[in-house]
């Protein structure tokens, strides 16, 4: 494996793990009312189906990104998602637990699809068009998400800087998507410094905007 492939794979795994905490919560909530022997089935079947659907959706996005200027649109959307990761306020979780094995599996799959836009878009951008990278990244990261999700969530609660680190990875991926747009390549070839600077600007801008937003929110009087 060459260095670029390994770095891209590590980037995908980091994205999957950092964005996988919410999905782990969904799995736990959806299966919590089932008997023990059915709970494990719901987790493995539901997660397996969700992974399969996510691979298909990510591959579709990889091919869709070949359409002119969709990298720009994807990069802009991912920049917003990275910002939201920093300023996101926790809401009451309204995931209803399944009372049967089928309903729990359905809840896991539907919720994963609904919540997986950020993950799909980020992984598609980081893969640089490689389907193998998408599949390998998910295969490696999913066991980490399932078995280590609680630890990841606890670490994020105790070390908020990890959230900024995750947002930085997303912002970096967004910057790479913007500079990878084929329609803009002639412009970046003429201005190589701008190509490197744009990614730095996106990362710095997202983190500073997130810090400023959180500061302003903290200064508001509590109701």
C-alpha positions in Angstrom: 0.0 0.0 0.0 1.3 3.5 -0.8 1.3 6.3 1.7 -1.6 8.2 0.1 -3.8 5.1 0.3 -2.9 4.5 4.0 -3.5 8.1 4.9 -6.9 8.2 3.1 -7.9 4.9 4.9 -6.9 6.3 8.3 -8.9 9.4 7.5 -12.0 7.3 6.6 -11.6 5.2 9.8 -11.3 8.4 11.9 -14.5 9.9 10.3 -16.4 6.7 10.8 -15.4 6.4 14.5 -15.9 10.1 15.3 -19.3 10.2 13.7 -20.4 6.7 14.9 -21.3 7.6 18.4 -24.9 8.7 17.7 -25.4 5.5 15.7 -24.3 3.4 18.6 -26.8 5.2 20.8 -29.6 4.4 18.3 -28.6 0.7 18.4 -28.7 0.6 22.2 -32.1 2.5 22.4 -33.8 0.5 19.7 -33.0 -2.8 21.2 -33.2 -2.1 24.9 -36.7 -3.6 25.5 -35.9 -6.9 23.8 -35.0 -10.1 25.6 -31.3 -10.7 25.9 -31.2 -13.4 23.2 -33.1 -11.2 20.7 -31.2 -8.1 21.6 -27.9 -9.4 20.3 -29.7 -10.6 17.1 -31.2 -7.1 16.6 -27.8 -5.4 17.1 -26.0 -7.7 14.6 -28.7 -8.0 12.0 -29.7 -4.3 12.2 -26.1 -3.1 12.2 -25.2 -5.5 9.3 -28.1 -4.2 7.2 -27.3 -0.6 8.1 -23.6 -1.1 7.1 -24.7 -2.7 3.8 -27.0 0.1 2.9 -24.4 2.7 3.9 -21.8 1.1 1.7 -24.3 1.3 -1.3 -25.2 4.9 -0.5 -21.5 5.9 -0.2 -20.6 4.2 -3.5 -23.5 6.0 -5.1 -22.3 9.4 -3.7 -18.7 8.5 -4.9 -20.0 8.2 -8.5 -22.4 11.2 -8.2 -19.4 13.3 -7.2 -18.0 12.9 -10.7 -20.7 15.2 -12.0 -19.2 18.7 -12.5 -19.2 21.0 -9.5 -20.8 18.5 -7.2 -17.5 18.4 -5.3 -17.9 22.1 -4.6 -21.5 21.5 -3.4 -20.4 18.5 -1.3 -17.4 20.5 0.2 -19.7 23.4 1.1 -22.2 21.0 2.8 -19.5 19.2 4.6 -18.1 22.5 5.9 -21.5 23.2 7.4 -21.7 19.8 8.9 -18.3 20.2 10.5 -19.4 23.5 12.0 -22.6 21.9 13.3 -20.5 19.2 15.0 -18.9 21.8 17.2 -22.0 23.9 18.0 -24.6 21.1 18.1 -26.8 21.2 21.1 -28.1 18.0 22.6 -31.8 17.4 22.2 -34.0 14.8 23.9 -33.6 11.6 22.0 -36.9 10.4 20.6 -35.8 7.0 19.3 -38.5 4.6 20.3 -37.4 1.2 21.5 -38.6 -1.8 19.4 -40.9 -4.2 21.0 -40.2 -7.0 18.5 -37.0 -8.2 16.8 -38.3 -6.9 13.4 -39.3 -3.5 14.8 -35.9 -3.0 16.5 -34.0 -3.9 13.3 -36.2 -1.6 11.3 -35.6 1.3 13.8 -31.8 0.7 13.7 -31.7 0.7 9.8 -34.0 3.7 9.3 -32.4 5.8 12.0 -28.9 5.0 10.6 -29.9 6.1 7.1 -31.5 9.3 8.4 -28.5 10.2 10.6 -25.8 9.0 8.2 -25.6 11.9 5.7 -22.6 13.5 7.3 -20.8 10.1 7.4 -21.6 9.1 3.9 -20.6 12.5 2.4 -17.4 12.7 4.5 -16.3 9.1 3.6 -17.1 9.7 -0.1 -15.0 12.8 -0.1 -12.1 11.2 1.7 -12.1 8.1 -0.5 -11.2 10.2 -3.6 -13.3 7.9 -5.8 -12.0 4.6 -4.5 -14.7 2.1 -3.7 -12.2 -0.2 -2.1 -11.2 2.5 0.4 -14.9 3.0 1.3 -15.5 -0.8 2.0 -12.2 -1.3 3.8 -12.7 1.7 6.0 -16.2 0.6 7.1 -15.0 -3.0 7.7 -12.3 -1.8 10.0 -14.2 0.9 11.8 -17.6 -0.8 12.4 -16.3 -3.2 15.1 -14.6 -0.2 16.8 -17.9 1.7 16.7 -20.0 -1.2 18.0 -17.6 -2.3 20.8 -15.9 1.0 21.6 -18.7 3.5 21.1 -19.3 4.0 24.8 -15.7 4.7 25.4 -15.6 7.1 22.5 -18.6 9.0 23.8 -17.2 9.2 27.3 -13.9 10.5 26.0 -15.7 13.2 24.0 -17.7 14.2 27.1 -14.5 14.4 29.2 -12.3 15.8 26.5 -14.3 18.3 24.4 -11.2 19.0 22.3 -11.8 15.7 20.6 -15.0 17.2 19.1 -12.9 20.0 17.6 -10.4 17.4 16.3 -13.3 15.6 14.6 -14.6 18.8 13.2 -11.1 19.6 11.9 -11.0 16.3 10.1 -14.3 16.9 8.4 -13.3 20.5 7.5 -10.0 19.2 6.1 -12.0 16.7 4.0 -14.3 19.5 2.8 -11.3 21.6 1.8 -9.9 18.7 -0.2 -13.2 18.2 -1.9 -13.3 21.9 -2.9 -9.7 21.7 -4.3 -10.4 18.4 -6.0 -13.1 19.8 -8.3 -12.0 19.0 -11.8 -13.6 22.1 -13.2 -11.4 24.3 -11.0 -8.2 22.4 -11.5 -6.8 24.8 -14.2 -7.3 27.7 -11.8 -5.6 25.9 -8.9 -2.7 24.8 -11.2 -2.1 28.5 -11.9 -2.4 29.4 -8.2 -0.8 26.4 -6.2 -0.5 28.5 -3.0 -4.2 29.1 -3.1 -4.9 25.4 -3.3 -3.1 24.7 -0.1 -4.3 27.8 1.5 -8.0 27.1 0.9 -7.9 23.9 2.9 -6.2 25.6 5.8 -8.7 28.5 5.6 -11.7 26.0 5.7 -10.3 24.2 8.8 -9.3 27.4 10.6 -12.6 29.1 9.7 -14.8 26.2 10.9 -13.0 25.9 14.2 -12.9 29.6 14.9 -16.5 30.0 13.9 -17.5 27.2 16.2 -15.5 28.6 19.1 -17.1 32.1 18.5 -20.6 30.6 18.3 -20.1 28.6 21.5 -18.7 31.7 23.3 -21.7 33.8 22.2 -24.1 31.1 23.3 -22.4 30.7 26.7 -22.8 34.5 27.3 -26.6 34.4 26.7 -28.6 34.5 30.0 -30.1 31.1 30.9 -33.9 30.9 30.8 
